[in-house]
Every structure is written in structure tokens, then in C-alpha cells.
Amino acid sequence: MFTGLIHSSGTIKACATSASGRRLIVRPLDGFDGSQLPSLGASIAVQGCCLTLVAIEAGAFVFDVVPQTLAVTTIGDLREGEIVHLEASATASTLLGGHFVLGHVDGVAIVRAIANAQGEYRVTLAPPTEVVDAIVPQGSITLDGVSLTIAKVDDDARTFDVCLIPETLSRTTMKHWKVGTRVNLEADYLAKLVARIVARSR
């Protein structure tokens, strides 16, 4: 489990085809030093996707990414040199400043518009069809591993908006988003659960 608060980032050292799907190697840029390296088998969220640490090579984290994960995330799109968000799994002493994030990406959202006016940086995204009913105004959403609040939902256009504060833009790669950018999306688990119960009761 994670919180969606990004305190670390990493650069992609390699992302190559392997027998199990793809092998991803990420060199942490901050937030992890020699005394804080995670244990093998630990869960680490990479762009919001929960991955298992299988090795540490010269300080770089190694993950095996299976086809199912590649099918519903942007992990397979990553290229050498790209910056990614990293978050270590939460513990009993972790401050929950975001919301409960499982790291189980529901699918890929597409950036449809970006507006930066009157001090407000607003991004409009189109979510995967299967989670539309779990996206509600003022609800929680995770985009590329970042916990955010949904500012607006347009049911007719099947889009939603989030507003990004300067602190979020400075600490994440969201400042590089543009129209057409593909983003890992995880809807709030409780919202998904309620949507599923309602759908089954119809």
C-alpha cells in the first residue's frame, strides 16, 4: 500500500524485453541513500505501478514487469533517461497525507487539455472506460502515482479535471505533460467498490 505522495524520483537506466515480459532498471535520484535501500522483495511504486524489487545493481533498482502489467500501464513506454516517480510502500508509521493507494493501475488516461490561467493550472483527462463510474467530483484519484483531488467531472465528454499546485508541479514530472500524454490512473478503491456494488444491483 502507498499514499500517493511522491518524495523520490529515478531515472530509467534500461527497459528491455525479458523472458517474463520486460526488465526495468531504475536508478534512484533522491530519497534513497545507502542506509535506506529497500530489501529485495519490497514493493515500490514506479509511476504509480506497484512493482517488486528483484535486485539492486550498483545502486539501481531492478524490476521484472509481466505482460498483464504492461497491458494496462505506461511502463512499457518508458525509455532510457526518462524520469519516473518512486514511492516506497507505506508502513504503520507512515503519515497518510494523500489517500490509500494500492499501486494497482486501472488503465491509462489521456491528457486532453491543459489550461494555465489566473493562477490555476488545470489538466483535463479522459479516463479508461471501465473506471468512469468511480470518478466523482472531489474524490481521490492517482495519476502516475500522485494522489490528487478530482476538481470536475464532465459526464457528457467523459473527462475529468485536476488542478495542480506549484509544489506538485515542482516535485513531479507533471509539468512536462502535454495534450496526448498517457498517464497511469488508479481510481479510489472505495469508489470502485461502491460502483461495482451499484452496477450489480441494477
N, C-alpha and C positions, 0 to 999 in steps of 0.2 A: 504494500500500500504506500501511496505517496500523498503529497499535499498540493502539488502544482505550483510551489514556489521555487523558482529557478535561482539557485545560488552558484551554480557551476556551469561551465561550458567546456567543450572539447573540440578538437579538430580531427576530421576524418583522415586517418593515415592510410587506410585501404578498405575497399569494399569489393570483394571478389567472389565469383562463383565457387561454391564448395560442394562436397558430396551431399550435404544436408540442406542446401539452399544457397546462402551467402555467408561469408565470414566477414564480420565488421570489426575493424580495429580503430579505436578512438584514443587519441592522446589528450588527457585532461589538461585544460589550460589554467584552471584555478579551482579552488575548493577542495582539492585532494592533494595532500603532500605525503611524504614518505611515511609519516606516523599515522596517517589516516586512510591508507589504501584499504579498500574493502577486501573481504575474504573471497576466495573462489566459491562460486555458487550463489553469491549475493545477487539480489535483484537491483538493477539500475535502470532508471527510465532514460531512454535516449529519444529525444524529440517526442516525449510522452508515451513511448512504447516500452513496456516492461521487458527487459532482456536479462538473461542470466550470464553472469561473468564466468567465462570458462578458462581464462588465462590472463596473466599480466606479463607483458613482454616489454622490457626496457621502459617500464612505467606506463605503457599503453594498455588499455582495456581491450580484451578480445571477446567477441560475442559470436555465437552461431545463430543465424536467423533462418527459420524454417519457411517453406513456401506459403503456409497459411498466413504468417505474419507479413510476408512480402506482398500478399494479395490484397491486404486491407490497410496498408500503411504506405508511407513515402520512403521507408528505409531503403528499398531497392533503388530509389532515385539518387541516393547520396553519392557524391563523388569526392575523390581525394582533395583535401584542402578546405572543404566546407566546414563551417562552424555549426555545432549542434548543442542543444540544451541537454544538460545532465542533471539528474536528481537521484541521490541515494534514497533507499527505501526508508520510510518513517519508522521510528521506534516509539516506545512508551513515553519517552521524554521529549519527543519532537513537538514543537509548537505548531498547532494546526492553524496557520494563518490563511490558508487557502480553503480547500474543501477535500473531502475524501476522494482520492483519485486512485483507480485500480491499475492504471497503465495498460488497460485492455482497450486498444483503439477500436472504435466502431467502424471507422472508414475515413475517407479523405474528403475534406471540404475544399471548395474552390473560392478564392478571393474574387468577388465580383466588382467591388468598388472601394475606393479609399478617398476619404474627404478629410482635409485638414484646414479647418476654418474656425475663427473666433475661439481659439484656444482648445478646440476639441479635435482629437484625432480619432476618426470613426472608420471602422472597416466593416464592409458588408460581405457576407459569405453565404454560399449555397451548400447546405449540409448533405450528407448521404441520405437518400430517400428513406432508408429503414429506421432512422432515428428522428425524423421530423416531428413526430408526436411527443418526443421527450424534450424538445427545445421550447422553453417557456420564458416569457419576459421576466427579468430579474432573477432567473435561475442561474445555476452554475454550469460552466462549460470548460472543457480543457482543450486548448489548441496548441499543438506542438509541445505539450507538456506544461503549458502555462495555465493556471487557474484564473478564469475570468468570469465576469458577470454579463449576462445577456442584456443588452440595452434595449433591443427592439426585435420583434418578430413580425415579418410580413408573410402572412399565410398565403396570400394570393401569389406573390412572387416566389414563395418557398425559400426565403432567405432570412437571415438574422444579422443583427449588428452587435459589435462590441466596441467599446471606447477604451483606448489605450492611453494611460497617463505617461508623462515623460519618464518616470522612473522605470516603468515596464519597457518602454522603447529603448532606454539606455542599457538595460541589463539583458535584453534578448535580441534575437535575430529578426523580430517582427518589424523592425524599422526598414528591413530590406524587402518586405513583402511588396508585391505589385499585383495588378489585375492578372488573374490566371494562375497565381501561385497555389500549389497544392499543399494542404495543411492537414496534419493528423488531428482527428477530432475524437474526443471521448465525451459522450453525453453523461450527465449526472446519473449515477446508478439508481438512486431513489426515483428519479423522474422516469427512467426506463422501466423500472419495476411497476410503477403505477400505470404507465401507458400500456404495458403488456397485460396487466390485470383488467383494465378497462376494455381493451381490444377483445380479450377472451370472453368477457361478459356480454358482449353485444349479440 
